[in-house]
Amino acid sequence: MKKLLGIVVLGFLLSGNAYAERITCKDTETNKKFTVIYNSQEIKAFGKTFEDVYVDGNSILANYTKWKGQRIDEYWTFFLSFDGLSRLSKGKYVSGEYKSLSRKYYNCN
C-alpha cells in the first residue's frame, strides 16, 4: 500500500510538466542558446517561471513578477513567437515608476 501511495504522489509531482514542450532559443546578439519549457499555463526560461500566460496563434506571452514586500521589485515579460523574433523585456520599479532595464531578442525553433 505504501508503494502504491508513493507511486501516486510521485506521479502528481511529475505531472506538472507532462504536457510541456521544449524549444531552443538563440540570442540574436550573442548566439547563446537557451532552453525554454512551456505549456499553456507557464513558461520556464532564463532561470525564471513566467506565469499569467496568454496564448494567441503562434505566440505565447507570459510574465514574471518578483515582489519585495508588498511592492513589485522586478517585472519580466517574455513574448515567445514560433514564426518570428521572440522578446524578453526586463524592468524594475524605482520610486513608484516602472523603468525598462533591457530588451533582448531571440530566434526560437
Protein Blocks (a to p, Z undefined) as FASTA:
>chain_A
ZZmmmmmmmmmmmmmmmmpccdddddfklopacdddddfkbcceehiacehiacehjacc
ddddddehjacfbdcdddddfkbccdddddddeehiacdfbdcddddZZ
